[in-house]
Amino acid sequence: MHGENMKLIHALLDDFNSIHTNLQFTEEMEKDSLLNYLDITIHKTPTNIKISNYRKPTFTDTLIPYTSNHPVQHKYAAIRFVYNRLNSLSPTR
């Protein structure tokens, strides 16, 4: 993406960033047909798009320990989130 399209993207980004000083947006450019967005990686192929989980390099893969003093509902919610996230990215959907 070059030229006029990039100018339009930067103008839109500037508009978004002018809304509030505590809310700042950044741009993420596609690299090697991959784009990380939130917690997914979008992989563009010649015929379709594939989606997989994305984890930042600082991700620790740690859930709330069962022996912690957190409410049990929070512990179960963390497990349900991981389960639901894996199922929502399932290739059968």
C-alpha positions in Angstrom: 0.0 0.0 0.0 1.7 3.2 -1.1 1.1 6.8 -2.0 -2.4 8.2 -1.7 -3.7 5.2 0.3 -1.1 5.6 2.9 -1.9 9.4 3.1 -5.5 8.5 3.7 -4.6 5.9 6.4 -2.4 8.4 8.2 -5.0 11.1 8.0 -7.6 8.7 9.6 -5.1 7.7 12.3 -4.5 11.4 13.1 -8.2 12.0 13.3 -8.6 9.0 15.7 -5.7 10.2 17.8 -7.1 13.7 18.1 -10.2 12.4 19.9 -8.6 12.2 23.3 -5.1 12.6 24.6 -5.3 9.4 26.7 -6.5 7.3 23.7 -3.9 6.7 21.1 -4.1 4.4 18.1 -1.2 2.9 16.1 -1.0 1.2 12.8 0.1 -2.3 12.2 1.3 -3.2 8.7 1.1 -6.6 7.1 4.4 -8.5 7.0 5.0 -11.7 5.0 1.2 -12.0 4.5 0.7 -12.0 8.3 -1.1 -9.4 10.4 -1.5 -9.6 14.2 -4.7 -8.0 15.5 -5.6 -8.1 19.1 -5.2 -11.8 20.0 -5.3 -13.3 16.5 -2.9 -13.7 13.6 -4.5 -13.3 10.2 -2.6 -15.1 7.5 -3.4 -14.2 3.9 -2.9 -17.0 1.3 -3.5 -16.7 -2.4 -6.9 -18.4 -2.1 -8.2 -17.6 1.5 -7.5 -16.3 5.0 -6.4 -18.4 7.9 -6.7 -17.3 11.5 -4.7 -18.5 14.5 -4.0 -17.4 18.1 -1.5 -14.6 18.6 0.5 -14.2 21.8 2.8 -11.3 22.5 6.4 -12.2 23.2 5.8 -11.2 26.9 2.8 -13.6 27.2 3.3 -15.9 30.2 0.5 -18.5 29.5 -0.4 -18.4 33.2 -3.9 -18.8 34.5 -5.0 -17.9 38.0 -3.6 -20.6 40.3 -6.3 -22.6 42.0 -4.8 -22.1 45.4 -4.9 -18.3 45.1 -7.4 -16.2 47.1 -9.3 -15.1 43.9 -13.0 -15.8 43.9 -13.7 -19.3 42.4 -15.9 -17.6 39.7 -12.8 -15.8 38.4 -10.8 -19.0 38.2 -13.5 -20.8 36.3 -14.0 -17.7 34.0 -10.4 -17.8 33.0 -10.6 -21.5 32.1 -13.9 -20.9 30.2 -12.3 -18.0 28.3 -9.4 -20.2 27.0 -11.8 -23.0 26.1 -14.2 -20.7 24.3 -11.4 -18.9 22.5 -9.9 -22.1 21.2 -13.3 -23.3 20.0 -14.1 -20.0 18.3 -10.9 -20.3 16.2 -11.6 -23.9 15.3 -11.2 -24.7 11.6 -14.5 -26.5 11.6 -16.4 -23.3 12.1 
